[in-house]
């Protein structure tokens, strides 16, 4: 009688980062905003994995890569439930949930075409707020316009 294999084993990474608990619909967006589709490192991603806490989730493993605070802030904006796990010598060295920053600078474009940041060489600045329904909104410090989470454009 043949045994039916129900799991696929994936090798552990020696050094690098695992981004876990990503909402399934956000996995490819995280890959794009972190530019993981253009790096030489080994990248493994999965979507629609079963999760006791979230129902379904996504996961990204990146060998030999540790994310800078600005990159972690990008993850938090599109996947606020994500957990970062840093691995060194096959051991978990750090495990933390991403935190939505109170302010962001530089890496998001203002949606207002008349905003000064869209036609002058000025760094964008936004205050970040969380709505009662959990949605994220960005408030531009220059033009007072709000950007909803679905309209965020990373630069």
Rosetta silent file (secondary structure, phi, psi, omega in degrees, C-alpha in Angstrom):
SEQUENCE: XXXXXXXXXXXXXXXXXXXXXXXXXXXXXXXXXXXXXXXXXXXXXXXXXXXXXXXXXXXXXXXXXXXXXXXXXXXXXXXXXXXXXXXXXXXXXXXXXXXXXXXXXXXXXXXXXXXXXXXXXXXXXXXXXXXXXXXXXXXXXXXXXXXXXXXXXXX
SCORE:     score description
SCORE:     0.000 S_00000001
   1 L     0.000  128.969 -179.725    0.000    0.000    0.000 S_00000001
   2 L   -81.498  137.927  174.524    1.419    3.380   -1.036 S_00000001
   3 L   -84.083  137.495  177.469    1.577    6.167    1.476 S_00000001
   4 L   -91.765  125.000 -179.701    0.109    9.425    0.287 S_00000001
   5 L   -82.472  123.505 -176.011    2.397   12.357    0.979 S_00000001
   6 L  -108.008   -4.560 -179.849    0.404   15.238    2.443 S_00000001
   7 L  -133.182  149.500  173.989    3.171   17.729    3.164 S_00000001
   8 L  -109.880  123.424 -179.909    5.974   19.263    1.191 S_00000001
   9 L   -89.874  132.879  178.860    9.116   19.830    3.195 S_00000001
  10 L  -115.778  134.058 -176.842   11.058   22.973    2.404 S_00000001
  11 L   -63.984  146.275  177.823   14.628   23.320    3.575 S_00000001
  12 L   -71.518  155.651  176.233   15.357   25.747    6.364 S_00000001
  13 L   -94.363  143.303 -179.759   17.385   28.843    5.593 S_00000001
  14 L   -72.926  -48.428  179.434   20.789   29.233    7.189 S_00000001
  15 L  -140.283  140.347  178.084   20.672   33.041    7.324 S_00000001
  16 E   145.414 -160.324 -174.597   17.950   35.442    6.316 S_00000001
  17 E  -130.526  140.139  171.488   14.405   36.502    7.082 S_00000001
  18 E  -110.660  127.347  173.770   11.023   34.820    7.090 S_00000001
  19 E  -104.763  111.846 -174.601    7.998   37.083    6.714 S_00000001
  20 E  -112.520  166.016  176.873    5.068   35.117    8.129 S_00000001
  21 E    60.346   37.431  175.679    1.350   35.814    8.628 S_00000001
  22 E   -82.713  131.929  173.398    1.009   37.899    5.467 S_00000001
  23 L   -55.418  134.657 -175.168   -2.596   38.273    4.310 S_00000001
  24 H   -50.858  -41.155 -177.176   -2.849   36.018    1.247 S_00000001
  25 H   -71.086   -9.932 -176.783   -3.960   38.879   -1.002 S_00000001
  26 H  -103.720   -3.661 -174.752   -0.860   40.901   -0.015 S_00000001
  27 H   -58.652  -49.735 -176.969    1.926   38.374   -0.725 S_00000001
  28 H   -69.455  -30.720  176.386    2.694   39.542   -4.257 S_00000001
  29 H   -66.399  -40.500  176.854    2.474   43.190   -3.216 S_00000001
  30 H   -62.894  -43.088  178.095    5.082   42.562   -0.494 S_00000001
  31 H   -58.453  -44.979 -179.386    7.320   40.857   -3.067 S_00000001
  32 H   -66.372  -49.199 -174.188    7.005   43.895   -5.389 S_00000001
  33 H   -68.419  -24.264  176.876    7.503   46.658   -2.811 S_00000001
  34 L   -92.886   -0.086  179.422   10.602   44.920   -1.408 S_00000001
  35 L    60.000   32.999 -178.055   11.899   44.314   -4.942 S_00000001
  36 H   -73.891  -14.726  177.767   12.295   40.601   -4.168 S_00000001
  37 H   -80.417   -2.487 -179.037   11.523   39.711   -7.772 S_00000001
  38 H  -126.257   21.906  179.534   14.837   41.329   -8.792 S_00000001
  39 L  -109.811  160.472 -178.153   17.336   39.991   -6.250 S_00000001
  40 L   -83.300  -18.823 -176.701   19.860   37.180   -6.566 S_00000001
  41 L   -64.078  157.158  174.418   19.024   35.669   -3.155 S_00000001
  42 L   -71.546  128.485  179.072   16.934   32.544   -2.823 S_00000001
  43 E  -127.132  129.837  176.437   13.306   33.545   -2.290 S_00000001
  44 E  -123.497  132.622  176.276   10.523   31.139   -1.415 S_00000001
  45 E  -135.205  153.238  177.579    6.919   32.250   -1.114 S_00000001
  46 E  -140.195  146.249  175.989    3.646   30.524   -0.409 S_00000001
  47 E  -128.258  160.886  178.207    0.072   31.724   -0.468 S_00000001
  48 E    57.800   35.270  174.760   -3.188   30.341    0.885 S_00000001
  49 E   -78.028  147.054  177.116   -1.494   28.349    3.625 S_00000001
  50 E   -69.297  138.307  178.794   -3.752   27.180    6.450 S_00000001
  51 E  -139.045  127.345  178.249   -3.460   29.293    9.588 S_00000001
  52 L   -64.412  -35.719 -176.032   -5.220   28.656   12.877 S_00000001
  53 L   -80.055  -39.339 -172.133   -5.100   32.375   13.711 S_00000001
  54 L  -115.345   -2.714 -175.630   -6.011   33.918   10.318 S_00000001
  55 E    86.774  -68.667  175.612   -7.681   31.121    8.352 S_00000001
  56 E  -130.806  152.031 -179.794   -5.333   31.586    5.377 S_00000001
  57 E  -152.442  169.733  173.393   -1.947   33.284    5.205 S_00000001
  58 E  -119.437  164.079 -177.423    1.096   33.858    3.075 S_00000001
  59 E  -147.225  140.063  175.483    4.783   33.363    3.831 S_00000001
  60 E  -132.109  130.219  174.649    8.011   34.642    2.254 S_00000001
  61 E  -114.888  130.491  179.122   11.520   33.318    3.028 S_00000001
  62 E  -127.405  117.070  179.193   14.524   35.307    1.831 S_00000001
  63 E   -74.088  142.601  173.024   18.030   33.890    2.255 S_00000001
  64 L    55.759   37.107  179.678   20.863   36.189    3.313 S_00000001
  65 L  -141.573  129.941  173.287   18.639   39.267    3.629 S_00000001
  66 L  -122.791  136.143 -170.698   17.690   41.329    6.661 S_00000001
  67 L   -89.295  139.532  177.649   15.271   44.185    6.182 S_00000001
  68 L   -76.629  159.453 -179.537   15.979   47.825    7.015 S_00000001
  69 H   -53.122  -39.515  179.511   13.449   49.815    9.098 S_00000001
  70 H   -63.400  -37.791  178.206   12.109   51.566    5.981 S_00000001
  71 H   -68.917  -38.187  177.655   11.464   48.174    4.348 S_00000001
  72 H   -64.236  -38.351  177.236    9.732   46.914    7.505 S_00000001
  73 H   -63.304  -37.441  176.902    7.498   50.012    7.420 S_00000001
  74 H   -62.095  -45.220  178.779    6.518   49.159    3.837 S_00000001
  75 H   -58.813  -45.465 -177.143    5.565   45.643    4.941 S_00000001
  76 H   -60.614  -34.631 -178.506    3.507   47.070    7.838 S_00000001
  77 H   -69.435  -33.318 -177.879    1.488   49.301    5.502 S_00000001
  78 H  -104.717  -16.831 -178.938    0.352   46.420    3.268 S_00000001
  79 L  -142.596   68.465 -174.610    0.536   43.497    5.712 S_00000001
  80 L   -64.156  -13.504  177.963    0.008   44.830    9.258 S_00000001
  81 L   -90.959   -0.191 -173.870   -0.457   41.297   10.634 S_00000001
  82 L   -68.011  151.885  175.231    2.969   40.147    9.393 S_00000001
  83 E  -120.887  134.823  175.163    5.662   38.707   11.628 S_00000001
  84 E  -101.434  132.782  178.301    9.382   39.012   10.857 S_00000001
  85 E  -125.856  113.396  178.716   11.627   36.142   11.866 S_00000001
  86 E   -93.195  130.252 -176.810   15.376   36.692   11.515 S_00000001
  87 E  -113.699  132.223  173.171   17.444   33.524   11.161 S_00000001
  88 E  -135.341  127.458 -178.273   21.199   33.232   11.829 S_00000001
  89 L    53.184   44.130  178.690   23.010   29.885   11.637 S_00000001
  90 L    67.201    6.654 -178.376   19.629   28.114   11.267 S_00000001
  91 E  -111.249  143.279  174.678   18.458   29.567   14.611 S_00000001
  92 E   -71.499  119.298 -179.835   15.704   32.108   15.245 S_00000001
  93 E  -102.468  -26.303 -179.343   17.507   35.212   16.536 S_00000001
  94 E  -154.224  134.556  175.556   14.603   37.657   16.458 S_00000001
  95 E  -136.198  120.955 -178.711   10.861   37.302   16.055 S_00000001
  96 E  -149.662  150.743  173.722    8.655   40.372   16.046 S_00000001
  97 E   -80.356  144.980  174.891    5.382   41.624   14.681 S_00000001
  98 L   -69.956  152.831  178.648    5.593   44.541   12.299 S_00000001
  99 L  -122.422  133.423  178.112    4.287   47.812   13.692 S_00000001
 100 L   -69.604  123.178 -178.349    2.434   50.385   11.679 S_00000001
 101 L   -71.087  155.313  177.221    4.541   53.554   11.896 S_00000001
 102 L   -77.272  -30.585  177.751    2.977   56.827   13.069 S_00000001
 103 E  -138.635  150.951  173.146    4.730   58.710   10.246 S_00000001
 104 E  -132.618  150.304 -178.211    6.377   57.732    6.979 S_00000001
 105 E  -132.945  145.656  166.888    8.818   59.612    4.808 S_00000001
 106 L    80.488  -46.601 -162.511   10.157   59.228    1.252 S_00000001
 107 L   -99.036    6.812  175.984    8.747   55.978   -0.054 S_00000001
 108 E  -125.139  138.708  179.572    5.062   56.733   -0.737 S_00000001
 109 E   -89.219  141.632  175.071    3.723   59.077   -3.417 S_00000001
 110 L   -74.126  138.281 -178.900    0.955   61.567   -2.642 S_00000001
 111 L   -76.564  -15.866 -179.129   -2.231   60.824   -4.619 S_00000001
 112 L   -79.398  112.717 -178.686   -2.969   64.516   -5.118 S_00000001
 113 L   -62.778  -20.421  179.512   -1.518   65.487   -8.531 S_00000001
 114 L   -90.045   -1.943  179.740   -1.356   69.115   -7.346 S_00000001
 115 L   -64.647  139.734 -178.879    0.716   68.300   -4.246 S_00000001
 116 H   -58.131  -28.978 -178.908    4.064   70.071   -4.239 S_00000001
 117 H   -68.832  -15.676 -179.626    5.832   66.734   -3.693 S_00000001
 118 H   -91.510   -7.641  177.287    4.707   65.620   -7.167 S_00000001
 119 L  -136.509   -2.296  173.316    6.393   68.435   -9.057 S_00000001
 120 L  -120.408  159.108  179.331    9.184   69.704   -6.753 S_00000001
 121 L   -82.546   73.565 -177.903   12.102   67.742   -5.330 S_00000001
 122 L  -125.827  134.378  178.990   10.565   67.479   -1.850 S_00000001
 123 L   -68.643  131.887  178.202   10.489   64.400    0.343 S_00000001
 124 L   -70.442  147.918  178.117    6.975   63.147    1.023 S_00000001
 125 E  -140.051  128.107 -179.524    5.767   63.114    4.634 S_00000001
 126 E  -132.920  142.698  164.367    2.629   61.396    5.871 S_00000001
 127 E   -89.784  141.782 -178.369    0.930   60.833    9.196 S_00000001
 128 E  -107.471  130.836  176.671   -0.491   57.316    9.405 S_00000001
 129 E  -127.895  154.432  178.317   -3.878   56.645   10.952 S_00000001
 130 E  -115.655  122.084  179.875   -5.862   53.478   11.483 S_00000001
 131 L   -71.731  165.960  178.616   -9.608   53.656   10.912 S_00000001
 132 L   -58.442  -30.269 -179.776  -12.114   51.931   13.215 S_00000001
 133 L   -85.701    3.326  177.399  -12.450   49.143   10.617 S_00000001
 134 L    93.989   -7.387  179.154   -8.652   48.584   10.662 S_00000001
 135 L   -70.948  148.447  179.749   -7.937   50.277    7.323 S_00000001
 136 E   -97.530  137.799  174.198   -4.838   52.438    7.053 S_00000001
 137 E  -129.190  143.794  178.078   -4.986   56.029    5.800 S_00000001
 138 E  -111.967  133.039  179.285   -2.093   58.367    5.067 S_00000001
 139 E  -111.098  117.712 -178.490   -2.421   62.129    5.555 S_00000001
 140 E   -70.853  127.974 -179.348   -0.052   64.256    3.463 S_00000001
 141 L   -72.214  -15.150 -176.980    1.694   66.921    5.563 S_00000001
 142 L   -96.760  -41.793 -173.924    1.928   69.242    2.528 S_00000001
 143 L  -116.462   -1.163  177.975   -1.488   69.225    0.873 S_00000001
 144 L    65.796   20.177  177.633   -3.773   67.771    3.605 S_00000001
 145 L   -94.231  147.350  176.884   -5.103   65.007    1.316 S_00000001
 146 E   -97.072  144.459  173.568   -5.735   61.477    2.546 S_00000001
 147 E  -118.216  123.621  177.513   -4.561   58.363    0.753 S_00000001
 148 E   -77.916  157.462 -178.110   -6.455   55.130    1.448 S_00000001
 149 H   -52.725  -41.349 -177.599   -4.533   51.860    1.797 S_00000001
 150 H   -69.281  -15.477 -178.555   -5.754   50.620   -1.607 S_00000001
 151 H  -105.453    6.366 -179.157   -4.377   53.756   -3.308 S_00000001
 152 L   -66.854  129.837  176.474   -0.874   53.715   -1.807 S_00000001
 153 E  -118.264  120.205 -179.834    1.815   54.007   -4.486 S_00000001
 154 E   -86.759  138.075  179.043    5.352   53.141   -3.403 S_00000001
 155 L  -118.607    0.000    0.000    8.232   55.091   -4.938 S_00000001
